[in-house]
Amino acid sequence: MLSRRSIRDFSSEQVSPEILKKILEAGRNAPTATNIQPWHFIVIKDPKGKKACVFNGFNKFATKAAFIILGVYLKSKSIMETYSLMDVTVALQNMVIASWAQGIGSCWMGAFNEPILRRTLNLPEDARIVGGIAMGIPKKIPPSPPKKKIDEIVHIDIW
């Protein structure tokens, strides 16, 4: 897990349906508050859908991904939106880890032109977009960025 990197350069090689299913199963089996399982995942393979994920210069790499998984929940079905937001985020992170374990790279995307993305994907009006993950076989793996030291970010009992 510590070798995982955000991949923004994908090969043109496709990901098998079996691996995609395993990635989606990792999301489906994520922990969820009160077992509500609020998530819906849209698998975007169509070039038009991938292009709809590009926003003001962000996410350009999405067009080269084998697919994108967009995580959403329905506000009307949410008991507490904070929990739904966390649940979908945890499910997407499960998919990031599951994909890396199978040789598939990914990069989280959180900025979108929502009206364009909603229209392109025909999202329900009350669907809240949590995030998207561009996935594919890495063309190259970037070096590890510097990380803060553990004693800079961990506080035991008090700050």
Contacts in CASP RR format, 6 or more apart in sequence:
PFRMAT RR
TARGET T0000
AUTHOR 0000-0000-0000
METHOD contacts of the structure
MODEL  1
MLSRRSIRDFSSEQVSPEILKKILEAGRNAPTATNIQPWHFIVIKDPKGK
KACVFNGFNKFATKAAFIILGVYLKSKSIMETYSLMDVTVALQNMVIASW
AQGIGSCWMGAFNEPILRRTLNLPEDARIVGGIAMGIPKKIPPSPPKKKI
DEIVHIDIW
1 97 0 8 1.000
1 100 0 8 1.000
3 100 0 8 1.000
4 96 0 8 1.000
4 97 0 8 1.000
4 100 0 8 1.000
5 105 0 8 1.000
5 141 0 8 1.000
5 142 0 8 1.000
5 144 0 8 1.000
6 106 0 8 1.000
6 107 0 8 1.000
6 108 0 8 1.000
6 142 0 8 1.000
7 105 0 8 1.000
7 106 0 8 1.000
7 107 0 8 1.000
7 134 0 8 1.000
7 136 0 8 1.000
7 138 0 8 1.000
7 141 0 8 1.000
7 142 0 8 1.000
8 61 0 8 1.000
8 107 0 8 1.000
8 134 0 8 1.000
8 142 0 8 1.000
9 61 0 8 1.000
9 64 0 8 1.000
9 138 0 8 1.000
9 139 0 8 1.000
9 140 0 8 1.000
10 61 0 8 1.000
10 64 0 8 1.000
10 65 0 8 1.000
10 66 0 8 1.000
10 105 0 8 1.000
10 134 0 8 1.000
10 136 0 8 1.000
10 137 0 8 1.000
10 138 0 8 1.000
10 139 0 8 1.000
11 136 0 8 1.000
11 137 0 8 1.000
11 138 0 8 1.000
11 139 0 8 1.000
12 64 0 8 1.000
13 66 0 8 1.000
13 136 0 8 1.000
13 137 0 8 1.000
14 66 0 8 1.000
15 66 0 8 1.000
15 67 0 8 1.000
15 104 0 8 1.000
15 135 0 8 1.000
15 136 0 8 1.000
15 137 0 8 1.000
19 99 0 8 1.000
19 102 0 8 1.000
19 104 0 8 1.000
20 43 0 8 1.000
20 67 0 8 1.000
22 98 0 8 1.000
22 102 0 8 1.000
23 69 0 8 1.000
23 95 0 8 1.000
23 98 0 8 1.000
23 99 0 8 1.000
23 102 0 8 1.000
23 104 0 8 1.000
23 135 0 8 1.000
24 41 0 8 1.000
24 43 0 8 1.000
24 69 0 8 1.000
24 95 0 8 1.000
25 98 0 8 1.000
26 94 0 8 1.000
26 95 0 8 1.000
26 97 0 8 1.000
26 98 0 8 1.000
27 39 0 8 1.000
27 41 0 8 1.000
27 91 0 8 1.000
27 92 0 8 1.000
27 94 0 8 1.000
27 95 0 8 1.000
27 98 0 8 1.000
28 37 0 8 1.000
28 39 0 8 1.000
28 91 0 8 1.000
29 94 0 8 1.000
30 39 0 8 1.000
30 87 0 8 1.000
30 90 0 8 1.000
30 91 0 8 1.000
30 93 0 8 1.000
30 94 0 8 1.000
31 87 0 8 1.000
31 90 0 8 1.000
32 38 0 8 1.000
32 39 0 8 1.000
32 87 0 8 1.000
32 90 0 8 1.000
32 91 0 8 1.000
33 79 0 8 1.000
33 80 0 8 1.000
33 83 0 8 1.000
33 86 0 8 1.000
33 87 0 8 1.000
34 79 0 8 1.000
34 83 0 8 1.000
36 78 0 8 1.000
36 79 0 8 1.000
36 83 0 8 1.000
36 84 0 8 1.000
36 87 0 8 1.000
37 87 0 8 1.000
38 73 0 8 1.000
38 74 0 8 1.000
38 77 0 8 1.000
38 78 0 8 1.000
38 83 0 8 1.000
38 84 0 8 1.000
38 87 0 8 1.000
38 88 0 8 1.000
39 71 0 8 1.000
39 72 0 8 1.000
39 73 0 8 1.000
39 87 0 8 1.000
39 88 0 8 1.000
39 91 0 8 1.000
40 71 0 8 1.000
40 72 0 8 1.000
40 73 0 8 1.000
40 74 0 8 1.000
40 127 0 8 1.000
41 69 0 8 1.000
41 70 0 8 1.000
41 71 0 8 1.000
41 72 0 8 1.000
41 91 0 8 1.000
42 69 0 8 1.000
42 70 0 8 1.000
42 71 0 8 1.000
42 72 0 8 1.000
42 121 0 8 1.000
42 123 0 8 1.000
43 67 0 8 1.000
43 68 0 8 1.000
43 69 0 8 1.000
44 50 0 8 1.000
44 53 0 8 1.000
44 67 0 8 1.000
44 68 0 8 1.000
44 69 0 8 1.000
44 70 0 8 1.000
44 121 0 8 1.000
45 66 0 8 1.000
45 67 0 8 1.000
47 63 0 8 1.000
48 120 0 8 1.000
49 68 0 8 1.000
49 117 0 8 1.000
49 120 0 8 1.000
49 121 0 8 1.000
50 62 0 8 1.000
50 63 0 8 1.000
50 65 0 8 1.000
50 68 0 8 1.000
51 62 0 8 1.000
51 63 0 8 1.000
52 112 0 8 1.000
52 113 0 8 1.000
52 116 0 8 1.000
52 117 0 8 1.000
52 120 0 8 1.000
52 121 0 8 1.000
53 59 0 8 1.000
53 62 0 8 1.000
53 68 0 8 1.000
53 70 0 8 1.000
53 109 0 8 1.000
53 112 0 8 1.000
53 117 0 8 1.000
53 132 0 8 1.000
53 134 0 8 1.000
54 60 0 8 1.000
54 62 0 8 1.000
54 63 0 8 1.000
55 111 0 8 1.000
55 112 0 8 1.000
55 113 0 8 1.000
56 111 0 8 1.000
56 113 0 8 1.000
58 109 0 8 1.000
58 111 0 8 1.000
59 109 0 8 1.000
59 110 0 8 1.000
59 111 0 8 1.000
59 112 0 8 1.000
59 134 0 8 1.000
61 107 0 8 1.000
61 134 0 8 1.000
62 68 0 8 1.000
62 109 0 8 1.000
62 134 0 8 1.000
65 134 0 8 1.000
65 135 0 8 1.000
65 136 0 8 1.000
66 104 0 8 1.000
66 135 0 8 1.000
66 136 0 8 1.000
66 137 0 8 1.000
67 135 0 8 1.000
67 136 0 8 1.000
68 109 0 8 1.000
68 132 0 8 1.000
68 133 0 8 1.000
68 134 0 8 1.000
68 135 0 8 1.000
69 92 0 8 1.000
69 95 0 8 1.000
69 132 0 8 1.000
69 133 0 8 1.000
69 135 0 8 1.000
70 117 0 8 1.000
70 121 0 8 1.000
70 129 0 8 1.000
70 131 0 8 1.000
70 132 0 8 1.000
71 88 0 8 1.000
71 91 0 8 1.000
71 92 0 8 1.000
71 129 0 8 1.000
71 130 0 8 1.000
71 131 0 8 1.000
71 132 0 8 1.000
72 88 0 8 1.000
72 123 0 8 1.000
72 127 0 8 1.000
72 128 0 8 1.000
72 129 0 8 1.000
72 130 0 8 1.000
73 84 0 8 1.000
73 85 0 8 1.000
73 87 0 8 1.000
73 88 0 8 1.000
73 127 0 8 1.000
73 128 0 8 1.000
73 130 0 8 1.000
74 124 0 8 1.000
74 126 0 8 1.000
74 127 0 8 1.000
74 128 0 8 1.000
75 81 0 8 1.000
75 126 0 8 1.000
75 127 0 8 1.000
75 128 0 8 1.000
76 126 0 8 1.000
78 84 0 8 1.000
81 128 0 8 1.000
84 128 0 8 1.000
85 128 0 8 1.000
85 130 0 8 1.000
88 130 0 8 1.000
88 131 0 8 1.000
89 130 0 8 1.000
89 131 0 8 1.000
92 108 0 8 1.000
92 130 0 8 1.000
92 131 0 8 1.000
92 132 0 8 1.000
92 133 0 8 1.000
95 106 0 8 1.000
95 133 0 8 1.000
95 135 0 8 1.000
96 106 0 8 1.000
96 108 0 8 1.000
96 133 0 8 1.000
99 105 0 8 1.000
99 106 0 8 1.000
99 133 0 8 1.000
99 135 0 8 1.000
99 136 0 8 1.000
100 106 0 8 1.000
103 137 0 8 1.000
103 138 0 8 1.000
104 135 0 8 1.000
104 136 0 8 1.000
104 137 0 8 1.000
105 135 0 8 1.000
105 136 0 8 1.000
105 137 0 8 1.000
105 138 0 8 1.000
106 133 0 8 1.000
106 134 0 8 1.000
106 135 0 8 1.000
106 136 0 8 1.000
107 133 0 8 1.000
107 134 0 8 1.000
108 131 0 8 1.000
108 132 0 8 1.000
108 133 0 8 1.000
109 131 0 8 1.000
109 132 0 8 1.000
109 133 0 8 1.000
109 134 0 8 1.000
110 131 0 8 1.000
110 132 0 8 1.000
112 129 0 8 1.000
112 131 0 8 1.000
114 129 0 8 1.000
117 123 0 8 1.000
117 129 0 8 1.000
118 127 0 8 1.000
118 129 0 8 1.000
123 129 0 8 1.000
END
